Amino acid sequence: MIPVLFVCGPTAVGKTEYSIRLAEDLGGEIVSADSMQIYRFMDIGSAKPTREEQTRVPHHLVDFVDPREPFSVAMYQKLALDAIKDVASRGKVPVVSGGTGLYINSLIYDMDFSAPAGDPALRDKILAEEGNDPARLWERLRRLDPAAADEIHPNNVKRVLRAIERLEGGEEKLRGFAEGDRPSKIIDPVLIGLDRDRDELYKRIDARVDRLFEAGLADEIKGLMAMGLSASDISMKGIGYKEVIEAINSGLPPESAAEKIKLSTRHYAKRQLTWLRRYKDMKWFTLKGDGFCEDVYRRILDYGREKTQAPQPDR
């Protein structure tokens, strides 16, 4: 089995900075587990690693999908496993970095993305009620169980339909975690969780949203809309994109969406932490302050090196 280091945590906690340093010090390469950073032309709103950061260590599954094209978790799972095998075959340590729960789950567990059992007639009825629109189906699921919607990709229509069927059939909420899924036979996950004091994390989220607008988020989204993308496209459902599109379509300044984006991002961070804390083997590290925490990083590095048995690289 391939030892794979996972650097997980809520949005704005600092995953990019710490995962790049780990990859450098362990002789590794990064495989993204972020469902927004996969898309091309969406650099600002997804907080994608900068070109300079991507030149420090190789990055896989970043900036490679056209936002007008469909992309599923099943496709991610295959591509990510191929990337992990490739990295390991060259004697490098695969470092998976991201906070998209289902992407992480698809690697840690041998998840089956084939059509689930259920009532086909009922699913056909639900599909017809939503006009065969995947975005509308996903919104219906989100209203029923926000946590489940966060962890089922909108393009995975079969699983969205099955989740709606179960919830409307009487289940209070979905189990929402990999209960019943078998551990992967391919990788041996080493799980590192990054966290911060809640108030500090929320301040970082607010500051990041402000920086995104300063960096040109509104112009980026206007450019995507000029390409023909709209609120109905799955790629535009990400936090930041959907709020700005809504503001523009309502005739409001794009910047008027900033507070709504901050609030949505804080709620999303809470759901990410709830999801990640269910991994019993996750080793948590608490970061503090605005600067890089060298003392905490050293403990993370020692833990990662011990668990992956990575040698000290020549640098």
Summary of the structure (lengths in Angstrom):
residues: 315
radius of gyration: 19.5
end to end distance: 27.1
largest distance: 60.9
contacts: 979
relative contact order: 0.18
helix: 51%
strand: 12%
